[in-house]
């Protein structure tokens, strides 16, 4: 199975969320696609999108192990923010600067779950399938990250009104 352009764009955005750099995201996607084609996974996998996303995550973790300072890579927020467009998180107006602040205080795992849920529109069950975690765990993590963001935004707005 060959992925559609829309699916490839979705995978690319997922890679950007993981590596926080559009060039490295492209490399991650390319490496994973090469393994996908060489391994002929498309011929024997029943849920190719979920399997491919797991492959991306595994490749990312492998790359992190090889290069310990990968977290110091500069984040290019221009890649993600246009994808969010006019939508909001729980009817909160989030500005570009607030998005940058949010991404700076949430963990990689929280960023990944939030991206898959809020930007890509995956259900909690689909995220659980991608990450091989129970649905309840994903629900709890999503609740905590949403609460963390709401609290941070509320505190930020209170501080600016003083």
Residue frames as qw, qx, qy, qz and C-alpha x, y, z in Angstrom:
[[0.000, 0.888, 0.459, 0.000, 0.00, 0.00, 0.00],
 [0.370, 0.260, -0.010, 0.892, 1.27, 3.42, -0.94],
 [0.116, -0.601, -0.516, 0.599, 0.16, 6.26, 1.33],
 [0.260, 0.833, 0.400, 0.280, -1.84, 9.17, -0.08],
 [0.303, 0.507, -0.124, 0.797, -0.47, 12.71, -0.20],
 [0.476, -0.685, -0.018, -0.551, -2.77, 13.66, 2.70],
 [0.910, -0.392, -0.105, 0.083, -1.46, 10.77, 4.80],
 [0.723, 0.188, -0.134, 0.651, 2.15, 11.66, 4.00],
 [0.011, 0.640, -0.077, 0.764, 1.51, 15.28, 5.01],
 [0.714, -0.619, -0.042, -0.325, -0.01, 14.05, 8.26],
 [0.917, -0.161, -0.119, 0.346, 3.01, 11.82, 8.90],
 [0.471, 0.446, -0.121, 0.751, 5.32, 14.75, 8.16],
 [0.303, -0.707, 0.066, -0.635, 3.52, 16.97, 10.69],
 [0.886, -0.457, -0.070, -0.042, 3.80, 14.15, 13.23],
 [0.803, 0.117, -0.130, 0.569, 7.55, 14.00, 12.56],
 [0.142, 0.630, -0.099, 0.757, 7.80, 17.77, 13.05],
 [0.620, -0.679, 0.009, -0.394, 6.13, 17.45, 16.44],
 [0.937, -0.269, -0.066, 0.212, 8.62, 14.78, 17.46],
 [0.736, 0.061, 0.003, 0.674, 11.87, 16.34, 16.22],
 [0.133, -0.877, -0.217, 0.407, 10.88, 20.02, 16.35],
 [0.102, -0.579, 0.450, 0.672, 12.66, 20.86, 13.10],
 [0.757, 0.497, 0.102, -0.412, 11.24, 20.62, 9.59],
 [0.454, 0.608, -0.635, -0.144, 14.45, 19.39, 7.92],
 [0.108, -0.271, 0.924, -0.248, 15.00, 16.69, 10.53],
 [0.652, 0.231, 0.507, -0.513, 11.31, 15.79, 10.27],
 [0.702, 0.557, -0.267, -0.354, 11.70, 15.26, 6.54],
 [0.253, 0.487, -0.834, 0.058, 14.74, 13.04, 7.18],
 [0.381, -0.082, 0.813, -0.433, 12.83, 11.04, 9.79],
 [0.745, 0.388, 0.248, -0.483, 9.90, 10.52, 7.43],
 [0.579, 0.604, -0.497, -0.231, 12.22, 9.59, 4.54],
 [0.026, 0.392, -0.901, 0.185, 14.14, 7.05, 6.64],
 [0.519, 0.089, 0.711, -0.466, 10.92, 5.48, 7.89],
 [0.733, 0.506, -0.002, -0.456, 9.43, 5.33, 4.38],
 [0.400, 0.552, -0.722, -0.117, 12.55, 3.59, 3.11],
 [0.170, -0.181, 0.922, -0.298, 12.25, 0.97, 5.85],
 [0.646, 0.296, 0.425, -0.561, 8.54, 0.60, 5.08],
 [0.701, 0.558, -0.264, -0.358, 9.17, -0.06, 1.41],
 [0.277, 0.501, -0.819, 0.041, 12.24, -2.27, 1.93],
 [0.249, -0.108, 0.872, -0.407, 10.50, -4.31, 4.62],
 [0.323, -0.176, -0.734, -0.570, 7.41, -4.72, 2.45],
 [0.101, 0.171, 0.728, -0.656, 5.29, -4.03, 5.52],
 [0.466, 0.218, -0.060, -0.855, 2.48, -2.78, 3.31],
 [0.544, 0.095, -0.739, -0.386, 1.90, -6.36, 2.16],
 [0.538, -0.184, -0.812, 0.130, 1.28, -7.87, 5.58],
 [0.062, -0.097, -0.522, 0.845, 0.10, -5.18, 8.02],
 [0.019, -0.604, -0.790, -0.101, -3.60, -4.97, 8.81],
 [0.099, -0.946, -0.270, 0.150, -3.55, -1.35, 10.09],
 [0.687, 0.344, 0.034, 0.639, -0.87, 0.37, 8.00],
 [0.007, -0.820, 0.037, -0.571, -1.33, 3.95, 9.32],
 [0.682, -0.701, 0.133, -0.158, -1.04, 2.88, 12.96],
 [0.919, -0.105, 0.120, 0.360, 1.89, 0.60, 12.20],
 [0.537, 0.560, 0.027, 0.630, 3.67, 3.30, 10.20],
 [0.225, -0.856, 0.102, -0.455, 3.23, 5.84, 13.01],
 [0.836, -0.518, 0.167, 0.067, 4.77, 3.34, 15.42],
 [0.822, 0.223, 0.100, 0.514, 7.64, 2.92, 12.98],
 [0.192, 0.792, -0.043, 0.578, 8.16, 6.71, 12.94],
 [0.540, -0.781, 0.165, -0.267, 8.19, 6.83, 16.74],
 [0.926, -0.241, 0.162, 0.239, 10.63, 3.90, 16.94],
 [0.659, 0.467, 0.047, 0.588, 12.94, 5.51, 14.40],
 [0.093, -0.861, 0.083, -0.493, 12.79, 8.76, 16.35],
 [0.742, -0.637, 0.197, -0.069, 13.73, 7.00, 19.60],
 [0.900, 0.056, 0.140, 0.408, 16.56, 5.17, 17.83],
 [0.418, 0.680, 0.002, 0.602, 17.85, 8.47, 16.44],
 [0.374, -0.852, 0.126, -0.344, 17.69, 10.07, 19.91],
 [0.883, -0.409, 0.171, 0.156, 19.77, 7.27, 21.34],
 [0.772, 0.292, 0.123, 0.551, 22.38, 7.83, 18.65],
 [0.254, 0.477, -0.030, 0.841, 22.48, 11.58, 19.14],
 [0.368, -0.464, -0.662, 0.460, 22.01, 12.51, 22.78],
 [0.085, -0.377, -0.167, 0.907, 21.76, 16.26, 22.22],
 [0.074, 0.401, 0.716, 0.566, 18.82, 16.10, 19.79],
 [0.164, -0.786, -0.570, 0.173, 16.63, 18.11, 22.19],
 [0.258, -0.591, 0.012, 0.765, 18.80, 21.21, 21.63],
 [0.273, 0.293, 0.617, 0.678, 17.63, 21.48, 18.02],
 [0.156, 0.167, 0.106, -0.968, 15.87, 24.79, 17.39],
 [0.319, 0.496, 0.792, -0.157, 12.11, 24.60, 17.07],
 [0.007, -0.030, -0.421, -0.907, 10.59, 26.09, 13.93],
 [0.281, 0.392, 0.674, -0.560, 7.10, 27.08, 15.05],
 [0.384, 0.410, -0.255, -0.787, 6.15, 28.34, 11.58],
 [0.244, 0.093, -0.910, -0.322, 5.76, 24.72, 10.46],
 [0.103, -0.333, -0.912, 0.215, 3.07, 23.81, 13.00],
 [0.118, 0.410, 0.395, -0.813, 1.16, 26.98, 13.66],
 [0.378, 0.211, -0.372, -0.821, -0.34, 27.42, 10.17],
 [0.340, -0.116, -0.911, -0.202, -1.72, 23.88, 10.44],
 [0.066, -0.369, -0.747, 0.549, -3.64, 24.85, 13.58],
 [0.007, -0.470, -0.506, -0.724, -5.33, 27.72, 11.75],
 [0.315, -0.452, 0.028, -0.835, -8.35, 29.33, 13.38],
 [0.753, -0.378, -0.524, -0.124, -9.22, 26.38, 15.61],
 [0.190, -0.664, 0.460, -0.558, -8.73, 26.59, 19.34],
 [0.397, -0.001, -0.878, 0.266, -8.10, 24.28, 22.24],
 [0.226, -0.535, -0.752, 0.312, -11.33, 24.01, 24.25],
 [0.059, 0.880, 0.388, 0.268, -12.57, 27.37, 22.88],
 [0.435, -0.743, 0.050, 0.506, -9.50, 29.23, 24.19],
 [0.512, 0.851, -0.089, 0.079, -8.02, 31.71, 21.78],
 [0.779, -0.389, 0.233, 0.433, -4.37, 30.69, 21.53],
 [0.288, 0.914, -0.218, -0.185, -1.93, 33.11, 19.96],
 [0.775, 0.477, -0.355, 0.216, 1.30, 32.20, 18.22],
 [0.064, 0.605, -0.588, 0.534, 3.31, 33.35, 21.24],
 [0.710, -0.320, 0.407, -0.478, 1.15, 31.28, 23.59],
 [0.970, 0.208, -0.103, -0.070, 1.70, 28.22, 21.39],
 [0.520, 0.559, -0.514, 0.391, 5.46, 28.73, 21.64],
 [0.280, -0.506, 0.570, -0.584, 5.21, 29.03, 25.44],
 [0.898, -0.108, 0.186, -0.383, 2.98, 25.94, 25.65],
 [0.900, 0.335, -0.265, 0.088, 5.40, 23.86, 23.60],
 [0.279, 0.608, -0.568, 0.479, 8.25, 24.96, 25.84],
 [0.340, -0.391, 0.631, -0.577, 6.73, 23.63, 29.08],
 [0.918, -0.002, 0.185, -0.351, 5.08, 20.38, 27.99],
 [0.534, -0.377, 0.727, 0.209, 6.98, 17.14, 27.54],
 [0.155, 0.257, -0.765, -0.570, 7.59, 15.30, 24.28],
 [0.002, 0.276, 0.961, 0.006, 4.93, 12.73, 25.17],
 [0.161, 0.643, 0.498, -0.559, 2.42, 15.46, 26.01],
 [0.173, 0.535, -0.342, -0.753, 3.28, 17.28, 22.75],
 [0.078, 0.065, -0.911, -0.400, 2.74, 14.08, 20.79],
 [0.053, 0.464, 0.866, -0.179, -0.63, 13.28, 22.37],
 [0.148, 0.677, 0.251, -0.676, -1.85, 16.86, 22.06],
 [0.132, 0.411, -0.553, -0.713, -0.76, 17.02, 18.41],
 [0.052, -0.111, -0.951, -0.283, -2.46, 13.76, 17.47],
 [0.024, 0.576, 0.765, -0.287, -5.68, 14.75, 19.28],
 [0.079, 0.759, 0.235, -0.602, -6.00, 18.52, 18.66],
 [0.116, 0.585, -0.442, -0.671, -4.26, 19.01, 15.31],
 [0.130, 0.151, -0.887, -0.417, -4.65, 15.70, 13.49],
 [0.658, -0.084, -0.031, -0.748, -8.05, 14.89, 15.01],
 [0.477, 0.059, -0.877, -0.009, -7.33, 11.31, 16.04],
 [0.720, -0.549, -0.189, -0.380, -9.59, 9.72, 18.62],
 [0.434, -0.651, 0.570, -0.252, -8.25, 8.68, 21.99],
 [0.923, -0.011, 0.381, -0.050, -8.59, 5.03, 20.93],
 [0.751, 0.623, -0.069, 0.209, -6.54, 5.64, 17.77],
 [0.041, 0.814, -0.479, 0.325, -3.82, 7.37, 19.81],
 [0.712, -0.417, 0.526, -0.206, -3.83, 4.44, 22.22],
 [0.938, 0.273, 0.207, 0.059, -3.43, 2.06, 19.27],
 [0.507, 0.780, -0.253, 0.266, -0.54, 4.10, 17.82],
 [0.053, -0.727, 0.549, -0.409, 1.30, 4.24, 21.12],
 [0.656, -0.031, -0.751, 0.074, 0.51, 0.74, 22.40],
 [0.002, -0.075, 0.619, -0.782, -0.92, 2.17, 25.62],
 [0.006, 0.517, 0.844, -0.144, -4.31, 1.62, 27.26],
 [0.009, 0.684, 0.419, 0.598, -7.06, 4.06, 26.32],
 [0.495, -0.816, -0.291, 0.060, -7.43, 5.11, 29.97],
 [0.620, -0.363, 0.065, 0.692, -3.77, 6.09, 30.13],
 [0.278, 0.305, 0.374, 0.831, -4.13, 8.30, 27.06],
 [0.244, -0.788, -0.442, -0.353, -7.32, 9.86, 28.46],
 [0.587, -0.715, -0.182, 0.334, -5.55, 10.65, 31.72],
 [0.534, -0.169, 0.202, 0.803, -2.51, 12.13, 29.96],
 [0.117, 0.514, 0.454, 0.719, -4.71, 14.20, 27.67],
 [0.382, -0.834, -0.382, -0.112, -6.71, 15.49, 30.64],
 [0.613, -0.579, -0.051, 0.535, -3.51, 16.43, 32.50],
 [0.425, 0.037, 0.298, 0.854, -1.93, 18.24, 29.54],
 [0.052, -0.675, -0.467, -0.569, -5.17, 20.14, 28.82],
 [0.498, -0.812, -0.289, 0.097, -5.40, 21.14, 32.48],
 [0.615, -0.347, 0.080, 0.704, -1.75, 22.16, 32.52],
 [0.277, 0.306, 0.385, 0.825, -2.26, 24.35, 29.46],
 [0.233, -0.783, -0.446, -0.366, -5.47, 25.92, 30.77],
 [0.581, -0.719, -0.188, 0.331, -3.84, 26.71, 34.11],
 [0.545, -0.169, 0.194, 0.798, -0.76, 28.16, 32.43],
 [0.132, 0.481, 0.435, 0.750, -2.84, 30.31, 30.06],
 [0.374, -0.821, -0.404, -0.152, -5.08, 31.48, 32.89],
 [0.607, -0.603, -0.069, 0.512, -2.06, 32.43, 35.03],
 [0.445, 0.083, 0.307, 0.837, -0.43, 34.18, 32.07],
 [0.044, -0.658, -0.444, -0.607, -3.56, 36.26, 31.42],
 [0.501, -0.804, -0.303, 0.104, -3.91, 37.14, 35.12],
 [0.613, -0.379, 0.064, 0.691, -0.29, 38.28, 35.19],
 [0.296, 0.249, 0.371, 0.844, -0.77, 40.51, 32.15],
 [0.211, -0.757, -0.462, -0.412, -3.93, 42.11, 33.60],
 [0.575, -0.616, -0.326, 0.428, -2.19, 43.21, 36.82]]
